Amino acid sequence: MTTTTTPTAAVTPKPAGRAGLALFTMFLGSFTLVSAEFLPPGVLTTMAADLGVREGVVGLSVSATAFTALLAALGLSSVFPRLDRRTLLMALTIGAAVSNLVVALAPNIVLLLLARLLLGAAVGGYWSMALVIATRLVPADRLGKAMMLVNAGTTVATVAGVPLGVLLSQFAGWRVVFVVTAALTVVAAIAVRLTLPPIPPAPGVGWSAMGGALRAPGVALGLLSVVAVIGGHFAGYTYIRPALAELLGAGPGAIPILLALFGVGGLVGNFVIGSLADRRLELLLVLVPAVIAVSIAAIIASAHLPALAYVAVILWGGAFGGILNVVQVWISRVLPDRVEAGSGLLVAGFQLAIILGSAVGGRFVDTLGTATTYGIAAVLALLGGIVVRLSLARAQR
């Protein structure tokens, strides 16, 4: 299949009202997809009992989603180089709805995992398209604020969507939760068709364009730094419950409060950092990872000063809630003429960081202990922030 396309006319940014409605649709899509992505951990025990498998096997549903999300982010533009991006986004959203419905009806773990692979393809493709579509809806100097709204769907899903799903599962069962999620995803797909304008592919998409983007000055170094920062985050956050229990001595009553504070911090951070990303990118590229690093390190120190943990989780949540806005603006600055390829690389880097961070973090927790693992995670986040800032300077020479 051809992996390039002829240049197309640029899409003029839409009027503020229409652009706002389209961005809200993107928010709805990110909310439904991320809710579906992270629902299994919240209903893990009941899913495992119903399907007759161990909890660790059901936990593979998250890893499977991340794996195919990585592949979709890298390859989707090459597979569909000429397809209108609105149509592609609608197809991906419908694919997510089908996945959720199959999960709800799955009689065994094999079919469930296959359905989650489909969800991963939808998630990876959706996020690789989101930044591209935003660049067609708003001027370049408002891209950070536009993505702030889209990315808010992720934070709201974490803070409210998944907990509400877990609550519903206690009354109606986990299968009903996935049926409801499928219905919401269908609504999001219809909204995509009604509110987004036709969006032609960006010039030069495909494998060759992806490779060219990776070789551009500062890009490979910056992506490696993003993997370090996000990997450090997930190495810590995936094991935050045992960390709070072991290092802080937090009991069953305190841990939900601390996790809720993390979520609230993420919601605030998305809007605050997103509103600044267009104008303060150079500062935020260093500051946001540094706050993640310091917050992770503060969890270790909270063993001697418990109150520090409450401040740390708010700041950690705030920094992580805004970092996606920052790196999305970064990739649009270093690859202004190849945003689609750059966005695919960025989403793939995020998914790789999730896989490596959770897996390597787990290995370190088992062999080196929680405190040492958190120390390594903090160092990774700090170094990643410094290097990604250097990559921007290199790209701007």
C-alpha positions in Angstrom: 0.0 0.0 0.0 1.3 3.5 -0.8 2.7 5.2 2.3 2.7 8.8 1.2 0.1 11.2 0.0 0.1 14.3 -2.0 0.0 17.6 -0.1 -3.5 18.8 0.6 -4.7 22.3 1.1 -4.5 23.5 4.7 -7.7 23.5 6.6 -8.6 27.0 7.8 -9.2 27.2 11.6 -12.9 27.2 12.3 -14.9 29.9 14.1 -14.6 29.9 17.8 -18.1 28.5 18.4 -17.8 25.6 16.0 -14.3 24.8 17.1 -15.4 24.7 20.7 -18.2 22.3 19.9 -15.8 20.1 17.9 -13.2 20.1 20.8 -16.0 19.2 23.3 -16.7 16.2 21.1 -13.0 15.3 21.3 -13.3 15.6 25.1 -16.2 13.2 25.1 -14.3 10.7 23.0 -11.2 10.8 25.2 -13.5 10.5 28.3 -15.2 7.3 27.0 -12.1 5.7 25.6 -9.9 6.3 28.8 -12.8 5.2 31.0 -13.0 1.9 29.1 -9.2 1.5 29.1 -8.9 1.7 32.9 -12.1 0.1 34.0 -10.8 -3.5 34.4 -8.5 -2.7 37.5 -11.6 -1.3 39.3 -13.7 -4.4 38.7 -10.8 -6.9 38.6 -12.0 -9.2 41.4 -15.6 -9.7 40.1 -14.4 -10.1 36.5 -11.9 -12.8 37.5 -14.5 -14.6 39.5 -17.1 -14.5 36.8 -14.7 -15.6 34.1 -13.1 -18.3 36.3 -9.5 -17.0 36.0 -7.0 -15.4 38.3 -6.9 -11.7 38.8 -3.5 -11.4 37.2 -4.8 -12.8 34.0 -7.6 -10.2 33.9 -4.9 -7.6 34.5 -3.4 -8.5 31.2 -6.4 -6.7 29.6 -4.7 -3.3 30.4 -1.4 -4.4 29.0 -3.0 -5.8 25.8 -4.7 -2.4 25.3 -1.5 -0.5 25.7 0.4 -2.8 23.3 -2.1 -2.4 20.4 -2.4 1.3 21.2 1.4 1.6 20.6 1.1 -0.3 17.3 -1.9 1.8 16.1 -0.2 5.0 16.9 2.8 4.1 14.8 1.1 2.4 11.9 -2.4 3.8 11.4 -1.4 6.7 9.1 0.5 4.3 6.9 -2.5 1.9 6.6 -4.9 4.7 5.8 -2.8 7.4 4.1 -5.6 9.0 2.2 -8.7 8.5 4.4 -10.4 11.6 5.7 -9.4 11.9 9.4 -12.9 12.6 10.6 -14.1 9.3 9.0 -11.1 7.5 10.5 -11.8 9.0 14.0 -15.5 8.0 13.8 -14.5 4.4 12.7 -12.0 4.2 15.6 -14.7 5.3 18.1 -17.2 2.8 16.8 -14.5 0.1 17.1 -14.1 1.1 20.8 -17.9 0.7 21.2 -17.8 -2.8 19.6 -14.9 -3.7 21.9 -16.8 -2.7 25.0 -19.9 -4.6 23.9 -17.9 -7.7 23.2 -16.2 -7.4 26.6 -19.7 -7.2 28.2 -20.8 -10.3 26.5 -17.6 -12.3 26.6 -18.0 -15.8 28.0 -14.3 -16.4 28.5 -11.0 -14.5 29.0 -9.8 -15.2 25.5 -12.6 -13.3 23.8 -12.3 -10.6 26.3 -8.6 -10.1 25.6 -9.2 -10.1 21.9 -11.8 -7.4 22.4 -9.3 -5.4 24.5 -6.8 -5.5 21.6 -9.4 -3.8 19.5 -9.9 -1.1 22.1 -6.1 -0.5 22.1 -6.1 0.1 18.4 -8.9 2.6 18.9 -7.1 4.3 21.8 -3.8 4.6 20.0 -5.4 5.8 16.8 -7.7 8.3 18.5 -4.8 10.0 20.4 -2.6 10.1 17.3 -5.4 11.8 15.4 -6.4 14.2 18.3 -3.5 16.5 18.0 -3.7 16.6 14.2 -7.4 17.5 14.3 -6.8 20.2 16.9 -4.3 21.9 14.6 -7.0 22.1 11.9 -9.5 23.6 14.3 -7.6 26.4 16.1 -4.6 28.7 15.3 -1.1 27.4 16.3 -0.9 29.9 19.2 -4.0 28.3 20.8 -3.1 24.7 20.4 -2.2 24.2 24.0 -5.5 25.5 25.2 -7.4 23.3 22.6 -5.6 20.2 23.8 -6.3 21.2 27.4 -10.0 20.7 26.7 -9.4 17.4 24.8 -7.1 16.0 27.5 -9.6 17.0 30.2 -11.5 14.0 29.1 -8.7 11.7 30.3 -8.6 13.4 33.7 -12.3 13.4 34.2 -12.4 9.7 33.2 -9.8 9.0 35.9 -11.4 11.2 38.6 -15.0 10.4 37.9 -15.6 8.0 35.0 -13.8 4.9 36.4 -15.0 5.4 40.0 -18.6 5.8 38.8 -18.2 2.7 36.7 -16.9 0.8 39.8 -19.9 2.1 41.8 -22.4 1.0 39.1 -20.8 -2.4 39.0 -21.6 -3.0 42.7 -25.3 -2.7 41.9 -25.6 -3.9 38.4 -22.5 -6.0 37.7 -19.4 -5.3 35.7 -21.0 -6.4 32.4 -23.6 -3.7 32.6 -20.9 -1.1 33.1 -19.3 -2.1 29.8 -22.7 -1.9 28.1 -23.2 1.6 29.4 -19.6 2.5 28.3 -20.4 1.1 24.8 -23.5 3.2 24.5 -21.6 6.4 25.5 -19.0 5.6 23.0 -21.6 5.3 20.2 -22.8 8.8 21.2 -19.2 10.1 20.9 -18.9 8.5 17.4 -22.2 10.2 16.3 -20.9 13.5 17.7 -17.7 13.2 15.7 -19.7 12.9 12.5 -22.0 15.8 13.4 -19.5 18.4 14.8 -16.2 17.8 13.1 -15.5 19.2 9.6 -13.9 17.0 6.9 -10.2 16.8 7.7 -7.9 15.6 4.9 -4.7 13.7 5.8 -1.6 15.8 6.5 1.0 16.0 3.7 3.6 13.1 3.7 2.0 10.6 6.1 3.2 7.0 6.2 6.2 4.9 7.3 8.7 7.0 5.4 7.3 10.2 6.9 7.4 8.6 10.4 11.0 7.7 9.9 11.8 11.2 8.6 10.1 12.8 11.6 12.1 10.6 14.0 15.4 11.7 12.3 14.5 15.4 12.6 16.8 17.4 15.0 15.9 16.9 18.6 12.9 14.5 18.0 14.5 11.2 18.9 16.2 12.7 22.0 13.0 14.4 23.1 10.9 11.2 22.7 13.5 9.2 24.7 13.1 11.9 27.4 9.3 11.6 27.3 9.6 7.9 27.8 11.9 8.5 30.8 9.5 11.0 32.4 6.3 9.0 31.8 8.0 5.7 32.6 9.3 7.1 35.8 5.8 8.3 36.6 4.2 4.9 36.0 7.0 3.1 37.8 5.8 5.0 40.8 2.1 5.4 40.3 1.4 1.8 39.4 2.5 0.8 42.9 1.3 3.8 44.8 -1.0 1.8 47.0 1.7 -0.4 48.5 4.0 2.6 48.6 1.6 4.7 50.7 0.9 1.7 52.9 4.6 0.8 53.4 6.3 4.2 53.4 3.6 6.3 55.0 1.8 3.7 57.0 -1.5 4.8 55.3 -4.5 2.5 56.2 -7.5 1.6 54.1 -9.3 4.8 55.1 -6.4 7.2 54.1 -5.4 5.6 50.8 -8.7 6.5 48.9 -8.4 10.1 50.2 -4.8 10.3 48.9 -5.8 8.9 45.5 -8.7 11.3 45.3 -6.4 14.2 46.0 -4.1 12.9 43.1 -7.2 13.0 40.8 -8.2 16.5 41.9 -4.7 17.7 41.4 -4.7 16.2 37.9 -7.9 18.0 36.9 -6.6 21.3 38.1 -3.1 20.7 36.6 -4.6 20.0 33.2 -6.3 23.4 33.0 -3.6 25.4 34.7 -0.7 24.0 32.7 -2.7 23.7 29.5 -3.5 27.4 29.7 0.2 28.2 29.9 1.7 25.7 27.5 1.5 27.9 24.4 3.3 30.8 26.1 5.6 29.1 28.7 6.6 25.9 26.9 10.4 26.2 27.6 9.8 26.6 31.3 7.2 24.0 31.6 9.3 21.3 29.8 11.6 21.4 32.7 9.3 22.4 35.6 6.5 19.8 35.1 8.9 16.8 35.1 10.8 18.3 38.0 7.5 18.6 40.0 6.8 14.9 39.2 10.3 14.0 40.4 10.1 16.0 43.6 6.7 14.7 44.4 7.8 11.1 44.0 10.8 11.7 46.2 8.5 13.4 48.8 6.5 10.2 49.1 9.7 8.5 50.3 10.3 11.4 52.8 6.7 11.2 54.1 7.7 8.2 56.1 9.2 10.8 58.5 6.7 13.6 57.8 3.3 12.1 57.0 1.6 15.4 56.1 4.1 15.8 53.2 2.4 12.9 51.4 -0.9 14.9 51.1 0.9 17.8 49.5 3.0 15.5 47.3 0.1 13.6 45.7 -1.7 16.9 44.9 1.4 18.3 43.2 2.2 14.9 41.5 -1.4 14.7 40.1 -1.3 18.3 39.0 2.0 17.9 37.1 1.0 14.6 35.5 -2.4 16.1 34.6 -0.7 18.8 32.6 2.3 17.0 31.1 0.4 15.7 28.0 -0.5 19.3 27.1 3.1 20.3 27.3 4.6 17.5 25.2 1.9 17.9 22.6 2.7 21.5 22.1 6.4 20.5 22.1 6.0 18.0 19.2 4.0 20.6 17.2 6.8 23.0 17.6 9.7 20.7 16.6 7.6 19.2 13.7 5.3 22.0 12.6 5.0 20.5 9.1 4.7 16.9 10.2 2.3 17.0 13.1 0.5 13.7 12.2 3.8 11.7 12.1 5.0 13.4 15.3 1.8 12.8 17.1 1.9 9.1 16.3 5.5 8.9 17.6 4.5 10.7 20.7 1.5 8.5 21.5 3.6 5.4 20.8 6.2 6.8 23.3 3.5 7.2 25.9 2.3 3.7 25.5 5.8 2.3 25.6 6.4 4.2 28.8 3.3 2.8 30.4 4.3 -0.8 29.5 8.0 -0.4 30.6 7.2 1.8 33.7 4.7 -0.6 35.1 6.7 -3.8 34.2 10.1 -2.6 35.2 8.7 -0.8 38.3 7.1 -4.0 39.4 10.4 -5.9 39.0 12.2 -3.2 41.0 9.6 -3.2 43.8 10.0 -7.0 44.1 13.8 -7.0 44.1 15.0 -3.5 45.4 12.1 -2.4 47.5 9.5 0.4 47.2 11.7 3.2 48.5 14.6 2.5 46.0 12.1 2.1 43.1 10.6 5.5 43.9 14.1 7.0 44.1 14.9 5.7 40.6 11.6 6.8 39.3 12.2 10.4 40.6 15.7 10.5 38.9 14.3 9.3 35.6 11.6 12.0 35.6 14.0 14.7 36.5 16.6 13.7 33.9 13.9 13.3 31.2 12.7 16.9 31.8 16.2 18.3 31.4 16.9 16.4 28.2 13.5 17.1 26.5 14.2 20.8 27.1 17.6 20.4 25.4 15.9 18.7 22.5 13.7 21.7 21.9 16.8 24.0 21.8 18.5 21.6 19.3 15.4 21.6 17.1 15.2 25.4 17.1 18.8 26.0 16.0 
